[in-house]
Amino acid sequence: MKKKFGREDSKSAKAAKLKKVEQESKTIEEFVQEFRRIARKSKYKEKILVKKLKKRINKVIRRKLMETEQSLRSIEQ
């Protein structure tokens, strides 16, 4: 099965996990740490990861980020 369908830790599996991860009740630090761990082996470039991260954080933080003068360009920001 693993030879035919690949391992669960494959790039596509990591990409699928990125679509499911949500901040929910986690702090932003906890969420970003989890997001980075999953993103590390995904096939996405930094720019795409930042877009995905923005979609997954809670609405209040997302709104605050949109109100700032400086746009979020990296996960570290």
N, CA, C and O atoms as a Tripos MOL2 file, in Angstrom:
@<TRIPOS>MOLECULE
protein
  308   307    77     0     0
PROTEIN
NO_CHARGES

@<TRIPOS>ATOM
      1 N           0.8180   -1.1860    0.0000 N.3       1 MET1
      2 CA          0.0000    0.0000    0.0000 C.3       1 MET1
      3 C           0.8720    1.2630    0.0000 C.2       1 MET1
      4 O           0.6230    2.1990   -0.7600 O.2       1 MET1
      5 N           1.9000    1.2760    0.8660 N.am      2 LYS2
      6 CA          2.7410    2.4740    0.9440 C.3       2 LYS2
      7 C           3.4600    2.7420   -0.3650 C.2       2 LYS2
      8 O           3.6120    3.8950   -0.7710 O.2       2 LYS2
      9 N           3.9130    1.6570   -1.0420 N.am      3 LYS3
     10 CA          4.6110    1.8310   -2.3180 C.3       3 LYS3
     11 C           3.6750    2.4180   -3.3700 C.2       3 LYS3
     12 O           4.0720    3.2820   -4.1520 O.2       3 LYS3
     13 N           2.4430    1.9470   -3.3820 N.am      4 LYS4
     14 CA          1.5070    2.3830   -4.4050 C.3       4 LYS4
     15 C           0.9430    3.7810   -4.1450 C.2       4 LYS4
     16 O           0.8280    4.5870   -5.0680 O.2       4 LYS4
     17 N           0.5960    4.0660   -2.9060 N.am      5 PHE5
     18 CA         -0.0740    5.3170   -2.5920 C.3       5 PHE5
     19 C           0.8050    6.3360   -1.8830 C.2       5 PHE5
     20 O           0.3790    7.4710   -1.6700 O.2       5 PHE5
     21 N           2.0070    5.9580   -1.5190 N.am      6 GLY6
     22 CA          2.9060    6.8940   -0.8510 C.3       6 GLY6
     23 C           2.6960    6.9080    0.6480 C.2       6 GLY6
     24 O           1.7390    6.3380    1.1720 O.2       6 GLY6
     25 N           3.6100    7.5690    1.3170 N.am      7 ARG7
     26 CA          3.5380    7.6750    2.7690 C.3       7 ARG7
     27 C           2.6030    8.8040    3.1760 C.2       7 ARG7
     28 O           2.3450    9.7250    2.4010 O.2       7 ARG7
     29 N           2.1100    8.7200    4.3810 N.am      8 GLU8
     30 CA          1.2130    9.7550    4.8980 C.3       8 GLU8
     31 C           1.9320   11.0950    5.0200 C.2       8 GLU8
     32 O           1.2940   12.1450    4.9430 O.2       8 GLU8
     33 N           3.2420   11.0760    5.2070 N.am      9 ASP9
     34 CA          4.0220   12.3080    5.3600 C.3       9 ASP9
     35 C           4.4480   12.8990    4.0340 C.2       9 ASP9
     36 O           5.3190   13.7690    4.0080 O.2       9 ASP9
     37 N           3.8640   12.4570    2.9330 N.am     10 SER10
     38 CA          4.2320   12.9730    1.6240 C.3      10 SER10
     39 C           3.8570   14.4430    1.5050 C.2      10 SER10
     40 O           3.1150   14.9730    2.3310 O.2      10 SER10
     41 N           4.3780   15.0970    0.4680 N.am     11 LYS11
     42 CA          4.0940   16.5210    0.2500 C.3      11 LYS11
     43 C           2.6030   16.7750    0.0980 C.2      11 LYS11
     44 O           2.0840   17.7600    0.6240 O.2      11 LYS11
     45 N           1.9130   15.9000   -0.6130 N.am     12 SER12
     46 CA          0.4770   16.1170   -0.8130 C.3      12 SER12
     47 C          -0.2980   15.9540    0.4950 C.2      12 SER12
     48 O          -1.2880   16.6510    0.7200 O.2      12 SER12
     49 N           0.1420   15.0450    1.3490 N.am     13 ALA13
     50 CA         -0.5110   14.8720    2.6510 C.3      13 ALA13
     51 C          -0.2860   16.1060    3.5170 C.2      13 ALA13
     52 O          -1.1930   16.5500    4.2210 O.2      13 ALA13
     53 N           0.9200   16.6560    3.4650 N.am     14 LYS14
     54 CA          1.2060   17.8850    4.2210 C.3      14 LYS14
     55 C           0.3580   19.0350    3.6910 C.2      14 LYS14
     56 O          -0.1640   19.8330    4.4690 O.2      14 LYS14
     57 N           0.2220   19.1200    2.3850 N.am     15 ALA15
     58 CA         -0.5940   20.1830    1.7870 C.3      15 ALA15
     59 C          -2.0500   20.0380    2.2300 C.2      15 ALA15
     60 O          -2.7120   21.0350    2.5180 O.2      15 ALA15
     61 N          -2.5420   18.8210    2.2860 N.am     16 ALA16
     62 CA         -3.9190   18.5850    2.7250 C.3      16 ALA16
     63 C          -4.0910   18.9600    4.2000 C.2      16 ALA16
     64 O          -5.1290   19.4990    4.5850 O.2      16 ALA16
     65 N          -3.0880   18.6820    5.0160 N.am     17 LYS17
     66 CA         -3.1640   19.0500    6.4340 C.3      17 LYS17
     67 C          -3.1970   20.5630    6.6050 C.2      17 LYS17
     68 O          -3.8530   21.0680    7.5150 O.2      17 LYS17
     69 N          -2.4950   21.2900    5.7410 N.am     18 LEU18
     70 CA         -2.5130   22.7540    5.8160 C.3      18 LEU18
     71 C          -3.9140   23.3040    5.5900 C.2      18 LEU18
     72 O          -4.2770   24.3360    6.1550 O.2      18 LEU18
     73 N          -4.6950   22.6250    4.7730 N.am     19 LYS19
     74 CA         -6.0570   23.0720    4.5010 C.3      19 LYS19
     75 C          -6.9750   22.8450    5.6980 C.2      19 LYS19
     76 O          -8.0150   23.4940    5.8140 O.2      19 LYS19
     77 N          -6.6030   21.9380    6.5800 N.am     20 LYS20
     78 CA         -7.4550   21.5830    7.7070 C.3      20 LYS20
     79 C          -7.0700   22.2790    9.0120 C.2      20 LYS20
     80 O          -7.9120   22.4340    9.8970 O.2      20 LYS20
     81 N          -5.8260   22.6950    9.1410 N.am     21 VAL21
     82 CA         -5.3670   23.2760   10.4010 C.3      21 VAL21
     83 C          -6.0230   24.6370   10.6280 C.2      21 VAL21
     84 O          -6.0850   25.4660    9.7210 O.2      21 VAL21
     85 N          -6.5050   24.8520   11.8380 N.am     22 GLU22
     86 CA         -7.1770   26.1010   12.2080 C.3      22 GLU22
     87 C          -6.5970   26.5770   13.5350 C.2      22 GLU22
     88 O          -6.0940   25.7780   14.3240 O.2      22 GLU22
     89 N          -6.6710   27.8720   13.7720 N.am     23 GLN23
     90 CA         -6.1580   28.4100   15.0270 C.3      23 GLN23
     91 C          -7.0510   28.0150   16.1950 C.2      23 GLN23
     92 O          -6.5560   27.5750   17.2330 O.2      23 GLN23
     93 N          -8.3390   28.1660   16.0400 N.am     24 GLU24
     94 CA         -9.3190   27.8610   17.0770 C.3      24 GLU24
     95 C          -8.9310   28.5310   18.3940 C.2      24 GLU24
     96 O          -8.7960   29.7540   18.4300 O.2      24 GLU24
     97 N          -8.7480   27.7790   19.4680 N.am     25 SER25
     98 CA         -8.4520   28.3740   20.7730 C.3      25 SER25
     99 C          -6.9520   28.4780   21.0650 C.2      25 SER25
    100 O          -6.5640   28.8990   22.1550 O.2      25 SER25
    101 N          -6.1140   28.1020   20.1090 N.am     26 LYS26
    102 CA         -4.6580   28.1830   20.3020 C.3      26 LYS26
    103 C          -4.2200   29.6430   20.2650 C.2      26 LYS26
    104 O          -4.8530   30.4810   19.6230 O.2      26 LYS26
    105 N          -3.1250   29.9310   20.9650 N.am     27 THR27
    106 CA         -2.5410   31.2600   20.8300 C.3      27 THR27
    107 C          -1.9510   31.3720   19.4420 C.2      27 THR27
    108 O          -1.7300   30.3610   18.7760 O.2      27 THR27
    109 N          -1.6940   32.5910   18.9980 N.am     28 ILE28
    110 CA         -1.1130   32.7690   17.6650 C.3      28 ILE28
    111 C           0.2590   32.0960   17.5940 C.2      28 ILE28
    112 O           0.6200   31.5300   16.5610 O.2      28 ILE28
    113 N           1.0220   32.1550   18.6820 N.am     29 GLU29
    114 CA          2.3400   31.5110   18.7140 C.3      29 GLU29
    115 C           2.2180   29.9950   18.5490 C.2      29 GLU29
    116 O           2.9660   29.3870   17.7840 O.2      29 GLU29
    117 N           1.2750   29.3920   19.2680 N.am     30 GLU30
    118 CA          1.0640   27.9470   19.1600 C.3      30 GLU30
    119 C           0.6150   27.5680   17.7520 C.2      30 GLU30
    120 O           1.0800   26.5840   17.1760 O.2      30 GLU30
    121 N          -0.2900   28.3650   17.2170 N.am     31 PHE31
    122 CA         -0.8080   28.0660   15.8880 C.3      31 PHE31
    123 C           0.2810   28.1920   14.8240 C.2      31 PHE31
    124 O           0.4080   27.3190   13.9660 O.2      31 PHE31
    125 N           1.0620   29.2610   14.8720 N.am     32 VAL32
    126 CA          2.1280   29.4600   13.8780 C.3      32 VAL32
    127 C           3.1490   28.3370   13.9790 C.2      32 VAL32
    128 O           3.6420   27.8560   12.9590 O.2      32 VAL32
    129 N           3.4660   27.9170   15.1810 N.am     33 GLN33
    130 CA          4.4070   26.8070   15.3630 C.3      33 GLN33
    131 C           3.8650   25.5280   14.7270 C.2      33 GLN33
    132 O           4.6020   24.8170   14.0430 O.2      33 GLN33
    133 N           2.5850   25.2300   14.9460 N.am     34 GLU34
    134 CA          1.9620   24.0520   14.3330 C.3      34 GLU34
    135 C           1.9250   24.1910   12.8100 C.2      34 GLU34
    136 O           2.2360   23.2430   12.0900 O.2      34 GLU34
    137 N           1.5480   25.3600   12.3300 N.am     35 PHE35
    138 CA          1.4780   25.6190   10.8980 C.3      35 PHE35
    139 C           2.8420   25.4200   10.2500 C.2      35 PHE35
    140 O           2.9490   24.7830    9.2020 O.2      35 PHE35
    141 N           3.8830   25.9660   10.8720 N.am     36 ARG36
    142 CA          5.2480   25.8190   10.3250 C.3      36 ARG36
    143 C           5.6750   24.3640   10.2690 C.2      36 ARG36
    144 O           6.2900   23.9260    9.2970 O.2      36 ARG36
    145 N           5.3420   23.6070   11.3280 N.am     37 ARG37
    146 CA          5.7210   22.1940   11.3720 C.3      37 ARG37
    147 C           5.0980   21.4430   10.1980 C.2      37 ARG37
    148 O           5.7620   20.6320    9.5520 O.2      37 ARG37
    149 N           3.8430   21.7100    9.9260 N.am     38 ILE38
    150 CA          3.1620   21.0490    8.8120 C.3      38 ILE38
    151 C           3.6810   21.5730    7.4700 C.2      38 ILE38
    152 O           3.8840   20.8020    6.5320 O.2      38 ILE38
    153 N           3.8900   22.8790    7.3860 N.am     39 ALA39
    154 CA          4.3030   23.5120    6.1270 C.3      39 ALA39
    155 C           5.7170   23.1410    5.7030 C.2      39 ALA39
    156 O           6.0500   23.1830    4.5190 O.2      39 ALA39
    157 N           6.5320   22.7840    6.6610 N.am     40 ARG40
    158 CA          7.9470   22.5110    6.3950 C.3      40 ARG40
    159 C           8.1580   21.5630    5.2120 C.2      40 ARG40
    160 O           9.0690   21.7690    4.4100 O.2      40 ARG40
    161 N           7.3380   20.5470    5.1010 N.am     41 LYS41
    162 CA          7.5340   19.5550    4.0340 C.3      41 LYS41
    163 C           6.5000   19.6580    2.9140 C.2      41 LYS41
    164 O           6.4000   18.7760    2.0610 O.2      41 LYS41
    165 N           5.7450   20.7330    2.9310 N.am     42 SER42
    166 CA          4.7700   20.9030    1.8530 C.3      42 SER42
    167 C           5.4760   21.4300    0.6140 C.2      42 SER42
    168 O           6.6420   21.8210    0.6660 O.2      42 SER42
    169 N           4.7680   21.4370   -0.4790 N.am     43 LYS43
    170 CA          5.3580   21.8810   -1.7390 C.3      43 LYS43
    171 C           5.2090   23.3770   -1.9700 C.2      43 LYS43
    172 O           5.6540   23.8900   -2.9970 O.2      43 LYS43
    173 N           4.5930   24.0810   -1.0340 N.am     44 TYR44
    174 CA          4.2760   25.4900   -1.2300 C.3      44 TYR44
    175 C           5.4610   26.4250   -0.9780 C.2      44 TYR44
    176 O           6.3130   26.1600   -0.1300 O.2      44 TYR44
    177 N           5.4930   27.5090   -1.7250 N.am     45 LYS45
    178 CA          6.4810   28.5740   -1.5440 C.3      45 LYS45
    179 C           5.9980   29.4860   -0.4150 C.2      45 LYS45
    180 O           4.8310   29.4400   -0.0280 O.2      45 LYS45
    181 N           6.9010   30.3100    0.1050 N.am     46 GLU46
    182 CA          6.6010   31.1940    1.2340 C.3      46 GLU46
    183 C           5.3760   32.0750    0.9840 C.2      46 GLU46
    184 O           4.5300   32.2190    1.8670 O.2      46 GLU46
    185 N           5.2740   32.6550   -0.1890 N.am     47 LYS47
    186 CA          4.1620   33.5620   -0.5050 C.3      47 LYS47
    187 C           2.8110   32.8530   -0.3640 C.2      47 LYS47
    188 O           1.8670   33.4170    0.1890 O.2      47 LYS47
    189 N           2.7230   31.6430   -0.8530 N.am     48 ILE48
    190 CA          1.4940   30.8540   -0.7640 C.3      48 ILE48
    191 C           1.2240   30.4640    0.6870 C.2      48 ILE48
    192 O           0.0790   30.4870    1.1380 O.2      48 ILE48
    193 N           2.2790   30.1060    1.4130 N.am     49 LEU49
    194 CA          2.1160   29.7320    2.8140 C.3      49 LEU49
    195 C           1.5670   30.8930    3.6320 C.2      49 LEU49
    196 O           0.7320   30.6900    4.5130 O.2      49 LEU49
    197 N           2.0230   32.1000    3.3500 N.am     50 VAL50
    198 CA          1.5260   33.2760    4.0610 C.3      50 VAL50
    199 C           0.0350   33.4560    3.7860 C.2      50 VAL50
    200 O          -0.7280   33.7640    4.7010 O.2      50 VAL50
    201 N          -0.3830   33.2690    2.5470 N.am     51 LYS51
    202 CA         -1.8100   33.3790    2.2100 C.3      51 LYS51
    203 C          -2.6270   32.3330    2.9610 C.2      51 LYS51
    204 O          -3.6980   32.6310    3.4890 O.2      51 LYS51
    205 N          -2.1130   31.1100    3.0030 N.am     52 LYS52
    206 CA         -2.8150   30.0370    3.7040 C.3      52 LYS52
    207 C          -2.8670   30.3090    5.2030 C.2      52 LYS52
    208 O          -3.8820   30.0480    5.8500 O.2      52 LYS52
    209 N          -1.7810   30.8290    5.7510 N.am     53 LEU53
    210 CA         -1.7350   31.1630    7.1700 C.3      53 LEU53
    211 C          -2.7790   32.2250    7.5030 C.2      53 LEU53
    212 O          -3.4970   32.1050    8.4960 O.2      53 LEU53
    213 N          -2.8620   33.2530    6.6820 N.am     54 LYS54
    214 CA         -3.8410   34.3230    6.9090 C.3      54 LYS54
    215 C          -5.2620   33.7860    6.9300 C.2      54 LYS54
    216 O          -6.0870   34.2510    7.7170 O.2      54 LYS54
    217 N          -5.5570   32.8220    6.0820 N.am     55 LYS55
    218 CA         -6.9100   32.2620    6.0180 C.3      55 LYS55
    219 C          -7.2460   31.4160    7.2410 C.2      55 LYS55
    220 O          -8.4180   31.2520    7.5790 O.2      55 LYS55
    221 N          -6.2340   30.8820    7.9000 N.am     56 ARG56
    222 CA         -6.4550   29.9430    8.9940 C.3      56 ARG56
    223 C          -6.4380   30.5790   10.3830 C.2      56 ARG56
    224 O          -6.8670   29.9470   11.3490 O.2      56 ARG56
    225 N          -5.9520   31.8190   10.5030 N.am     57 ILE57
    226 CA         -5.9470   32.4620   11.8180 C.3      57 ILE57
    227 C          -7.3450   32.9810   12.1350 C.2      57 ILE57
    228 O          -8.1820   33.1240   11.2440 O.2      57 ILE57
    229 N          -7.5870   33.2620   13.4130 N.am     58 ASN58
    230 CA         -8.9410   33.6920   13.7670 C.3      58 ASN58
    231 C          -9.2530   35.0650   13.1790 C.2      58 ASN58
    232 O          -8.3490   35.8360   12.8560 O.2      58 ASN58
    233 N         -10.5220   35.3500   13.0480 N.am     59 LYS59
    234 CA        -10.9870   36.5490   12.3390 C.3      59 LYS59
    235 C         -10.5170   37.8450   12.9830 C.2      59 LYS59
    236 O         -10.2220   38.8100   12.2790 O.2      59 LYS59
    237 N         -10.4450   37.8820   14.2860 N.am     60 VAL60
    238 CA        -10.0350   39.0990   14.9840 C.3      60 VAL60
    239 C          -8.5890   39.4450   14.6380 C.2      60 VAL60
    240 O          -8.2830   40.5940   14.3190 O.2      60 VAL60
    241 N          -7.7100   38.4650   14.6990 N.am     61 ILE61
    242 CA         -6.2990   38.7030   14.3770 C.3      61 ILE61
    243 C          -6.1460   39.0360   12.8990 C.2      61 ILE61
    244 O          -5.3680   39.9180   12.5370 O.2      61 ILE61
    245 N          -6.8790   38.3400   12.0520 N.am     62 ARG62
    246 CA         -6.8240   38.6090   10.6160 C.3      62 ARG62
    247 C          -7.2200   40.0570   10.3260 C.2      62 ARG62
    248 O          -6.5720   40.7380    9.5300 O.2      62 ARG62
    249 N          -8.2720   40.5140   10.9680 N.am     63 ARG63
    250 CA         -8.7280   41.8920   10.7740 C.3      63 ARG63
    251 C          -7.6760   42.8920   11.2450 C.2      63 ARG63
    252 O          -7.4380   43.9060   10.5880 O.2      63 ARG63
    253 N          -7.0490   42.6040   12.3830 N.am     64 LYS64
    254 CA         -5.9880   43.4840   12.9020 C.3      64 LYS64
    255 C          -4.8170   43.5550   11.9290 C.2      64 LYS64
    256 O          -4.2470   44.6250   11.7140 O.2      64 LYS64
    257 N          -4.4620   42.4220   11.3440 N.am     65 LEU65
    258 CA         -3.3720   42.3970   10.3700 C.3      65 LEU65
    259 C          -3.7090   43.2340    9.1400 C.2      65 LEU65
    260 O          -2.8460   43.9180    8.5900 O.2      65 LEU65
    261 N          -4.9510   43.1760    8.7200 N.am     66 MET66
    262 CA         -5.3680   43.9420    7.5440 C.3      66 MET66
    263 C          -5.3740   45.4430    7.8330 C.2      66 MET66
    264 O          -5.2150   46.2510    6.9180 O.2      66 MET66
    265 N          -5.5540   45.8150    9.0860 N.am     67 GLU67
    266 CA         -5.5910   47.2240    9.4720 C.3      67 GLU67
    267 C          -4.2060   47.8450    9.6320 C.2      67 GLU67
    268 O          -4.0790   49.0700    9.6510 O.2      67 GLU67
    269 N          -3.1840   47.0310    9.7450 N.am     68 THR68
    270 CA         -1.8350   47.5700    9.9180 C.3      68 THR68
    271 C          -1.3160   48.1240    8.6020 C.2      68 THR68
    272 O          -1.7630   47.7310    7.5240 O.2      68 THR68
    273 N          -0.3790   49.0270    8.7070 N.am     69 GLU69
    274 CA          0.1990   49.6480    7.5160 C.3      69 GLU69
    275 C           1.1130   48.6890    6.7700 C.2      69 GLU69
    276 O           1.1740   48.7040    5.5400 O.2      69 GLU69
    277 N           1.8170   47.8630    7.5130 N.am     70 GLN70
    278 CA          2.7670   46.9280    6.9070 C.3      70 GLN70
    279 C           2.0660   45.6000    6.6540 C.2      70 GLN70
    280 O           1.4620   45.0300    7.5630 O.2      70 GLN70
    281 N           2.1450   45.1080    5.4230 N.am     71 SER71
    282 CA          1.4890   43.8460    5.0970 C.3      71 SER71
    283 C           2.3590   42.6690    5.5320 C.2      71 SER71
    284 O           3.5830   42.7750    5.6090 O.2      71 SER71
    285 N           1.7120   41.5700    5.8060 N.am     72 LEU72
    286 CA          2.3730   40.3440    6.2150 C.3      72 LEU72
    287 C           2.9650   39.6620    4.9820 C.2      72 LEU72
    288 O           2.2400   39.2550    4.0740 O.2      72 LEU72
    289 N           4.2910   39.5440    4.9670 N.am     73 ARG73
    290 CA          4.9550   38.9580    3.7990 C.3      73 ARG73
    291 C           5.6890   37.6650    4.1010 C.2      73 ARG73
    292 O           6.1220   36.9620    3.1870 O.2      73 ARG73
    293 N           5.8300   37.3520    5.3750 N.am     74 SER74
    294 CA          6.4830   36.0990    5.7500 C.3      74 SER74
    295 C           5.8040   35.5510    7.0020 C.2      74 SER74
    296 O           5.1210   36.2790    7.7230 O.2      74 SER74
    297 N           5.9950   34.2970    7.2410 N.am     75 ILE75
    298 CA          5.4000   33.6660    8.4250 C.3      75 ILE75
    299 C           6.0150   34.2640    9.6880 C.2      75 ILE75
    300 O           5.3250   34.4100   10.6970 O.2      75 ILE75
    301 N           7.2840   34.6070    9.6500 N.am     76 GLU76
    302 CA          7.9510   35.1930   10.8090 C.3      76 GLU76
    303 C           7.3140   36.5220   11.2130 C.2      76 GLU76
    304 O           7.2320   36.8270   12.4030 O.2      76 GLU76
    305 N           6.8730   37.2980   10.2610 N.am     77 GLN77
    306 CA          6.2210   38.5820   10.5780 C.3      77 GLN77
    307 C           4.9750   38.3400   11.3770 C.2      77 GLN77
    308 O           4.2820   39.2900   11.7430 O.2      77 GLN77
@<TRIPOS>BOND
     1     1     2 1
     2     2     3 1
     3     3     4 2
     4     3     5 am
     5     5     6 1
     6     6     7 1
     7     7     8 2
     8     7     9 am
     9     9    10 1
    10    10    11 1
    11    11    12 2
    12    11    13 am
    13    13    14 1
    14    14    15 1
    15    15    16 2
    16    15    17 am
    17    17    18 1
    18    18    19 1
    19    19    20 2
    20    19    21 am
    21    21    22 1
    22    22    23 1
    23    23    24 2
    24    23    25 am
    25    25    26 1
    26    26    27 1
    27    27    28 2
    28    27    29 am
    29    29    30 1
    30    30    31 1
    31    31    32 2
    32    31    33 am
    33    33    34 1
    34    34    35 1
    35    35    36 2
    36    35    37 am
    37    37    38 1
    38    38    39 1
    39    39    40 2
    40    39    41 am
    41    41    42 1
    42    42    43 1
    43    43    44 2
    44    43    45 am
    45    45    46 1
    46    46    47 1
    47    47    48 2
    48    47    49 am
    49    49    50 1
    50    50    51 1
    51    51    52 2
    52    51    53 am
    53    53    54 1
    54    54    55 1
    55    55    56 2
    56    55    57 am
    57    57    58 1
    58    58    59 1
    59    59    60 2
    60    59    61 am
    61    61    62 1
    62    62    63 1
    63    63    64 2
    64    63    65 am
    65    65    66 1
    66    66    67 1
    67    67    68 2
    68    67    69 am
    69    69    70 1
    70    70    71 1
    71    71    72 2
    72    71    73 am
    73    73    74 1
    74    74    75 1
    75    75    76 2
    76    75    77 am
    77    77    78 1
    78    78    79 1
    79    79    80 2
    80    79    81 am
    81    81    82 1
    82    82    83 1
    83    83    84 2
    84    83    85 am
    85    85    86 1
    86    86    87 1
    87    87    88 2
    88    87    89 am
    89    89    90 1
    90    90    91 1
    91    91    92 2
    92    91    93 am
    93    93    94 1
    94    94    95 1
    95    95    96 2
    96    95    97 am
    97    97    98 1
    98    98    99 1
    99    99   100 2
   100    99   101 am
   101   101   102 1
   102   102   103 1
   103   103   104 2
   104   103   105 am
   105   105   106 1
   106   106   107 1
   107   107   108 2
   108   107   109 am
   109   109   110 1
   110   110   111 1
   111   111   112 2
   112   111   113 am
   113   113   114 1
   114   114   115 1
   115   115   116 2
   116   115   117 am
   117   117   118 1
   118   118   119 1
   119   119   120 2
   120   119   121 am
   121   121   122 1
   122   122   123 1
   123   123   124 2
   124   123   125 am
   125   125   126 1
   126   126   127 1
   127   127   128 2
   128   127   129 am
   129   129   130 1
   130   130   131 1
   131   131   132 2
   132   131   133 am
   133   133   134 1
   134   134   135 1
   135   135   136 2
   136   135   137 am
   137   137   138 1
   138   138   139 1
   139   139   140 2
   140   139   141 am
   141   141   142 1
   142   142   143 1
   143   143   144 2
   144   143   145 am
   145   145   146 1
   146   146   147 1
   147   147   148 2
   148   147   149 am
   149   149   150 1
   150   150   151 1
   151   151   152 2
   152   151   153 am
   153   153   154 1
   154   154   155 1
   155   155   156 2
   156   155   157 am
   157   157   158 1
   158   158   159 1
   159   159   160 2
   160   159   161 am
   161   161   162 1
   162   162   163 1
   163   163   164 2
   164   163   165 am
   165   165   166 1
   166   166   167 1
   167   167   168 2
   168   167   169 am
   169   169   170 1
   170   170   171 1
   171   171   172 2
   172   171   173 am
   173   173   174 1
   174   174   175 1
   175   175   176 2
   176   175   177 am
   177   177   178 1
   178   178   179 1
   179   179   180 2
   180   179   181 am
   181   181   182 1
   182   182   183 1
   183   183   184 2
   184   183   185 am
   185   185   186 1
   186   186   187 1
   187   187   188 2
   188   187   189 am
   189   189   190 1
   190   190   191 1
   191   191   192 2
   192   191   193 am
   193   193   194 1
   194   194   195 1
   195   195   196 2
   196   195   197 am
   197   197   198 1
   198   198   199 1
   199   199   200 2
   200   199   201 am
   201   201   202 1
   202   202   203 1
   203   203   204 2
   204   203   205 am
   205   205   206 1
   206   206   207 1
   207   207   208 2
   208   207   209 am
   209   209   210 1
   210   210   211 1
   211   211   212 2
   212   211   213 am
   213   213   214 1
   214   214   215 1
   215   215   216 2
   216   215   217 am
   217   217   218 1
   218   218   219 1
   219   219   220 2
   220   219   221 am
   221   221   222 1
   222   222   223 1
   223   223   224 2
   224   223   225 am
   225   225   226 1
   226   226   227 1
   227   227   228 2
   228   227   229 am
   229   229   230 1
   230   230   231 1
   231   231   232 2
   232   231   233 am
   233   233   234 1
   234   234   235 1
   235   235   236 2
   236   235   237 am
   237   237   238 1
   238   238   239 1
   239   239   240 2
   240   239   241 am
   241   241   242 1
   242   242   243 1
   243   243   244 2
   244   243   245 am
   245   245   246 1
   246   246   247 1
   247   247   248 2
   248   247   249 am
   249   249   250 1
   250   250   251 1
   251   251   252 2
   252   251   253 am
   253   253   254 1
   254   254   255 1
   255   255   256 2
   256   255   257 am
   257   257   258 1
   258   258   259 1
   259   259   260 2
   260   259   261 am
   261   261   262 1
   262   262   263 1
   263   263   264 2
   264   263   265 am
   265   265   266 1
   266   266   267 1
   267   267   268 2
   268   267   269 am
   269   269   270 1
   270   270   271 1
   271   271   272 2
   272   271   273 am
   273   273   274 1
   274   274   275 1
   275   275   276 2
   276   275   277 am
   277   277   278 1
   278   278   279 1
   279   279   280 2
   280   279   281 am
   281   281   282 1
   282   282   283 1
   283   283   284 2
   284   283   285 am
   285   285   286 1
   286   286   287 1
   287   287   288 2
   288   287   289 am
   289   289   290 1
   290   290   291 1
   291   291   292 2
   292   291   293 am
   293   293   294 1
   294   294   295 1
   295   295   296 2
   296   295   297 am
   297   297   298 1
   298   298   299 1
   299   299   300 2
   300   299   301 am
   301   301   302 1
   302   302   303 1
   303   303   304 2
   304   303   305 am
   305   305   306 1
   306   306   307 1
   307   307   308 2
@<TRIPOS>SUBSTRUCTURE
     1 MET1         2 RESIDUE 1 A MET
     2 LYS2         6 RESIDUE 1 A LYS
     3 LYS3        10 RESIDUE 1 A LYS
     4 LYS4        14 RESIDUE 1 A LYS
     5 PHE5        18 RESIDUE 1 A PHE
     6 GLY6        22 RESIDUE 1 A GLY
     7 ARG7        26 RESIDUE 1 A ARG
     8 GLU8        30 RESIDUE 1 A GLU
     9 ASP9        34 RESIDUE 1 A ASP
    10 SER10       38 RESIDUE 1 A SER
    11 LYS11       42 RESIDUE 1 A LYS
    12 SER12       46 RESIDUE 1 A SER
    13 ALA13       50 RESIDUE 1 A ALA
    14 LYS14       54 RESIDUE 1 A LYS
    15 ALA15       58 RESIDUE 1 A ALA
    16 ALA16       62 RESIDUE 1 A ALA
    17 LYS17       66 RESIDUE 1 A LYS
    18 LEU18       70 RESIDUE 1 A LEU
    19 LYS19       74 RESIDUE 1 A LYS
    20 LYS20       78 RESIDUE 1 A LYS
    21 VAL21       82 RESIDUE 1 A VAL
    22 GLU22       86 RESIDUE 1 A GLU
    23 GLN23       90 RESIDUE 1 A GLN
    24 GLU24       94 RESIDUE 1 A GLU
    25 SER25       98 RESIDUE 1 A SER
    26 LYS26      102 RESIDUE 1 A LYS
    27 THR27      106 RESIDUE 1 A THR
    28 ILE28      110 RESIDUE 1 A ILE
    29 GLU29      114 RESIDUE 1 A GLU
    30 GLU30      118 RESIDUE 1 A GLU
    31 PHE31      122 RESIDUE 1 A PHE
    32 VAL32      126 RESIDUE 1 A VAL
    33 GLN33      130 RESIDUE 1 A GLN
    34 GLU34      134 RESIDUE 1 A GLU
    35 PHE35      138 RESIDUE 1 A PHE
    36 ARG36      142 RESIDUE 1 A ARG
    37 ARG37      146 RESIDUE 1 A ARG
    38 ILE38      150 RESIDUE 1 A ILE
    39 ALA39      154 RESIDUE 1 A ALA
    40 ARG40      158 RESIDUE 1 A ARG
    41 LYS41      162 RESIDUE 1 A LYS
    42 SER42      166 RESIDUE 1 A SER
    43 LYS43      170 RESIDUE 1 A LYS
    44 TYR44      174 RESIDUE 1 A TYR
    45 LYS45      178 RESIDUE 1 A LYS
    46 GLU46      182 RESIDUE 1 A GLU
    47 LYS47      186 RESIDUE 1 A LYS
    48 ILE48      190 RESIDUE 1 A ILE
    49 LEU49      194 RESIDUE 1 A LEU
    50 VAL50      198 RESIDUE 1 A VAL
    51 LYS51      202 RESIDUE 1 A LYS
    52 LYS52      206 RESIDUE 1 A LYS
    53 LEU53      210 RESIDUE 1 A LEU
    54 LYS54      214 RESIDUE 1 A LYS
    55 LYS55      218 RESIDUE 1 A LYS
    56 ARG56      222 RESIDUE 1 A ARG
    57 ILE57      226 RESIDUE 1 A ILE
    58 ASN58      230 RESIDUE 1 A ASN
    59 LYS59      234 RESIDUE 1 A LYS
    60 VAL60      238 RESIDUE 1 A VAL
    61 ILE61      242 RESIDUE 1 A ILE
    62 ARG62      246 RESIDUE 1 A ARG
    63 ARG63      250 RESIDUE 1 A ARG
    64 LYS64      254 RESIDUE 1 A LYS
    65 LEU65      258 RESIDUE 1 A LEU
    66 MET66      262 RESIDUE 1 A MET
    67 GLU67      266 RESIDUE 1 A GLU
    68 THR68      270 RESIDUE 1 A THR
    69 GLU69      274 RESIDUE 1 A GLU
    70 GLN70      278 RESIDUE 1 A GLN
    71 SER71      282 RESIDUE 1 A SER
    72 LEU72      286 RESIDUE 1 A LEU
    73 ARG73      290 RESIDUE 1 A ARG
    74 SER74      294 RESIDUE 1 A SER
    75 ILE75      298 RESIDUE 1 A ILE
    76 GLU76      302 RESIDUE 1 A GLU
    77 GLN77      306 RESIDUE 1 A GLN
